[in-house]
Amino acid sequence: MAKVVVESQSSAWTKAFDFTDAEMVGKGSFSFNKEIDMSNAPKGHCHVNISVIDMGGKQAVYLFDLDR
């Protein structure tokens, strides 16, 4: 694993959070438990994309929706 990117998107706001913790880089598995501050995001519907990127650049993306 090289990094995890969590991106929140709405019609008025987009914010990406990159995680490259030394404990996870180069590992085959890692327990990912992070708090993300979305207090500046506007109320309403948003999309959340979680990308897990390996050392070779391949990625898996998980998508879900949130209503704030």
C-alpha positions as CSV (number, residue, x, y, z in Angstrom):
1,M,0.0,0.0,0.0
2,A,1.3,3.5,-0.9
3,K,-1.5,5.7,0.3
4,V,-5.2,6.2,0.9
5,V,-7.1,9.3,-0.4
6,V,-10.5,10.2,0.9
7,E,-12.3,12.8,-1.2
8,S,-15.6,14.5,-0.4
9,Q,-17.4,16.2,-3.3
10,S,-20.6,18.3,-3.5
11,S,-21.8,20.8,-6.0
12,A,-20.2,23.6,-4.0
13,W,-17.3,22.0,-2.3
14,T,-14.5,19.4,-2.9
15,K,-11.8,18.4,-0.4
16,A,-9.2,15.6,-0.5
17,F,-7.4,14.1,2.4
18,D,-4.2,12.1,1.7
19,F,-2.9,9.6,4.1
20,T,0.6,8.2,3.8
21,D,1.3,7.1,7.4
22,A,4.6,5.3,7.8
23,E,2.8,2.4,9.5
24,M,0.9,1.6,6.3
25,V,3.3,2.4,3.4
26,G,4.7,-0.8,2.0
27,K,2.3,-3.0,4.0
28,G,-0.1,-5.6,2.5
29,S,-2.8,-4.8,5.0
30,F,-3.5,-2.0,7.4
31,S,-6.4,-1.1,9.7
32,F,-7.6,2.3,8.5
33,N,-9.3,4.4,11.2
34,K,-9.2,8.1,10.7
35,E,-11.3,11.1,11.6
36,I,-12.0,13.6,8.8
37,D,-13.0,17.1,9.6
38,M,-15.9,18.0,7.3
39,S,-17.2,20.9,9.4
40,N,-16.5,23.4,6.6
41,A,-18.5,21.3,4.1
42,P,-21.9,22.8,3.2
43,K,-25.1,21.0,4.3
44,G,-26.7,18.7,1.8
45,H,-25.7,15.7,-0.3
46,C,-22.1,14.8,-1.0
47,H,-20.2,11.9,-2.6
48,V,-17.3,10.3,-0.7
49,N,-14.6,8.5,-2.6
50,I,-12.0,6.3,-0.8
51,S,-9.0,5.4,-3.0
52,V,-6.5,2.8,-1.9
53,I,-3.4,3.0,-4.0
54,D,-0.6,0.4,-4.1
55,M,3.1,0.8,-4.6
56,G,2.8,0.2,-8.3
57,G,0.1,2.9,-8.8
58,K,-2.9,0.6,-9.1
59,Q,-5.9,1.7,-7.2
60,A,-9.3,0.5,-5.9
61,V,-12.0,3.1,-5.3
62,Y,-15.0,2.8,-3.0
63,L,-17.8,5.3,-3.5
64,F,-20.7,6.2,-1.3
65,D,-23.1,9.1,-0.6
66,L,-23.7,11.1,2.5
67,D,-26.4,13.6,3.5
68,R,-25.3,16.2,6.0
